[in-house]
Amino acid sequence: MADIMDSPVVEAAEQSGHLILNMGPQHPSTHGVLRLVLEIDGETVIKATPEIGYLHTGIEKMAEAKMYQQVVPLTDRIDYLAPLSNNLCYVLAVEKLLGDKLEVPRKAQWTRVLLNELSRLNSHLVWLGSHALDIGAMSVFLYCFREREEILKIFEMVAGQRMMTSYFRIGGLALEPPLGFHERVRAFLSTFPSKIDEYENLLTYNSIWVGRTRGIGVLTTEELIGLGVTGPCIRATGVPLDLRKTNPYSCYDEFQFDVPTRTEGDVYARYLVRMAEMRESVKIIQQALEGMPEGPFKAEAAGIVLPEREQMKYSIESLIYHFKIVTEGFRVPAGEAYQAIESPRGQMGYYVVSDGTARPYRVHIRTASFGNLQALPAMIQGRLLADVVAIIGSIDIVLGDVDR
Amino acid sequence: MISEELQQFPVVARLLAWNAASVLEGKVDRNELTLVLDSAHWLEAARLLQSDPELHYDFLSTVSAVDWYPADPRFEVVYHLYSTTRHDWLRIKVRVNADQEVASVTPVWPGANWYERETFDLFGIRFAGHPDLRRIMMPDDWEGHPLRKDYPVEGYR
């Protein structure tokens, strides 16, 4: 975060007769508090400089002062459109550090997959709605939020919260999924594919939509990989890079699904990839519902995972463990672990360093939006001002995810 | 000295064949390979890791640092590399003190730009050859580097 208005960038622009246009951080099309300083010649963007940090909350510093289990609610606040992906990535990293001290039951892993795919739908729906709204298709926004509401109600049903779910725990889930949860997800899935058709009817062959999105924001695959771009943006250039397939975690290798790709690499291709991804997510959720294993929802690991309430009434050890976990936390063997997962926006990674105490020594968070946003200046350079809005929408940033 | 077991990894063997002094330490912990490289050879080693067709670590996932205050050298700059063709992870560490510089890897992976700016902003580690080393998260006139261990969580009052 810096005041670029006093910098040499502005002086150079003034000398060459270009106009400096400040876009954001309170601009509705920047999806939060992104600030872009654009140097424009007429309608053409000569240079774009993103300024970020307006939403920096110091989560990495805060995590160092918390006990391991207390960090989970912080992770919700990073990518607030896919809090469950953040929860999952963090708990997987800590579980990797704990090693063979606990084994996460299969039911917990499958439920994690199910909820993560619902998060992906949730996130893609907000992306589609706001992206379409930016370009001028307002009705799509209203339709998307109608379906998203149902997903948020499902999250509220399992976690008690619509957005800040904090539902995953180190070793499993916070609570047993409630009665009627599967029926509710099934009911949602029975109508949702027809809703995707509805969105596609409105947009895919809409000549205004195609005209505004086709052929813009294109970079080569090598450029994108070099800049650290992941997720639908890289898959739209024909690279089937998806950690759910290439480096599976949390039982993803037991599910049948395809990784949709396109080869054009433009804004329209990213749109098509995300639409196809929503259909794949529906397939994964269906498989998770059909094959959901029976059994416990959290690991048996005394001193790490909270014991059952019922047990605490007759077992003194359980009561002691409960007291110790809540007051002192649990020690994690010294070492380090990096866990990366495929979030709705791309590769998300948690690097957790332990010094053997109950609090993490260091938590570093690699977020997909931060990596993807770096490619924005290259994508909008030389394009028209109106394309800037379409390109920002297509890389699907969440500023909480960028600034952390 | 690098153990026999570690030399079985193609990346270790390749780096040692290129320059035996470049790798200072290595370990496999929780199935993750970590190599500590010499800061003097880091930029050249990065070029090799990125361009060698058999290694092909073309994707820089993240750059960050760990502050081991009051140890000497104080910081470990940590790079997580990924190969998009072999789907393989590698963690590289370069150790530095607060008054030393690390070579910037922006010529090798342009995406390192913002990660290095962030590490500079929050840890105060300087990257030599970085095109635009300004603060990225904190305001320009901010005092101190928040992720250092001697910086209090609630900030300076």
HADDOCK unambig.tbl for C-alpha pairs under 7 A between the chains (distance, minus, plus):
assign (segid A and resid 1 and name CA) (segid B and resid 135 and name CA) 6.51 0.50 0.50
assign (segid A and resid 1 and name CA) (segid B and resid 136 and name CA) 4.85 0.50 0.50
assign (segid A and resid 1 and name CA) (segid B and resid 137 and name CA) 5.26 0.50 0.50
assign (segid A and resid 1 and name CA) (segid B and resid 138 and name CA) 5.80 0.50 0.50
assign (segid A and resid 1 and name CA) (segid B and resid 139 and name CA) 5.32 0.50 0.50
assign (segid A and resid 1 and name CA) (segid B and resid 140 and name CA) 6.84 0.50 0.50
assign (segid A and resid 2 and name CA) (segid B and resid 139 and name CA) 5.80 0.50 0.50
assign (segid A and resid 2 and name CA) (segid B and resid 140 and name CA) 5.42 0.50 0.50
assign (segid A and resid 52 and name CA) (segid B and resid 136 and name CA) 6.58 0.50 0.50
assign (segid A and resid 52 and name CA) (segid B and resid 137 and name CA) 6.57 0.50 0.50
assign (segid A and resid 53 and name CA) (segid B and resid 136 and name CA) 6.31 0.50 0.50
assign (segid A and resid 53 and name CA) (segid B and resid 137 and name CA) 4.14 0.50 0.50
assign (segid A and resid 53 and name CA) (segid B and resid 138 and name CA) 6.50 0.50 0.50
assign (segid A and resid 56 and name CA) (segid B and resid 137 and name CA) 6.17 0.50 0.50
assign (segid A and resid 61 and name CA) (segid B and resid 147 and name CA) 5.91 0.50 0.50
assign (segid A and resid 61 and name CA) (segid B and resid 153 and name CA) 6.64 0.50 0.50
assign (segid A and resid 62 and name CA) (segid B and resid 153 and name CA) 6.75 0.50 0.50
assign (segid A and resid 225 and name CA) (segid B and resid 59 and name CA) 5.89 0.50 0.50
assign (segid A and resid 226 and name CA) (segid B and resid 58 and name CA) 6.89 0.50 0.50
assign (segid A and resid 226 and name CA) (segid B and resid 59 and name CA) 6.27 0.50 0.50
assign (segid A and resid 226 and name CA) (segid B and resid 109 and name CA) 5.11 0.50 0.50
assign (segid A and resid 226 and name CA) (segid B and resid 110 and name CA) 5.64 0.50 0.50
assign (segid A and resid 226 and name CA) (segid B and resid 111 and name CA) 5.81 0.50 0.50
assign (segid A and resid 227 and name CA) (segid B and resid 109 and name CA) 6.68 0.50 0.50
assign (segid A and resid 227 and name CA) (segid B and resid 110 and name CA) 5.24 0.50 0.50
assign (segid A and resid 227 and name CA) (segid B and resid 111 and name CA) 3.75 0.50 0.50
assign (segid A and resid 228 and name CA) (segid B and resid 59 and name CA) 6.39 0.50 0.50
assign (segid A and resid 228 and name CA) (segid B and resid 60 and name CA) 6.34 0.50 0.50
assign (segid A and resid 228 and name CA) (segid B and resid 61 and name CA) 6.57 0.50 0.50
assign (segid A and resid 228 and name CA) (segid B and resid 111 and name CA) 5.11 0.50 0.50
assign (segid A and resid 246 and name CA) (segid B and resid 87 and name CA) 6.28 0.50 0.50
assign (segid A and resid 247 and name CA) (segid B and resid 87 and name CA) 7.00 0.50 0.50
assign (segid A and resid 362 and name CA) (segid B and resid 66 and name CA) 6.74 0.50 0.50
assign (segid A and resid 364 and name CA) (segid B and resid 64 and name CA) 6.96 0.50 0.50
assign (segid A and resid 366 and name CA) (segid B and resid 62 and name CA) 6.11 0.50 0.50
assign (segid A and resid 374 and name CA) (segid B and resid 111 and name CA) 6.95 0.50 0.50
assign (segid A and resid 403 and name CA) (segid B and resid 137 and name CA) 6.91 0.50 0.50
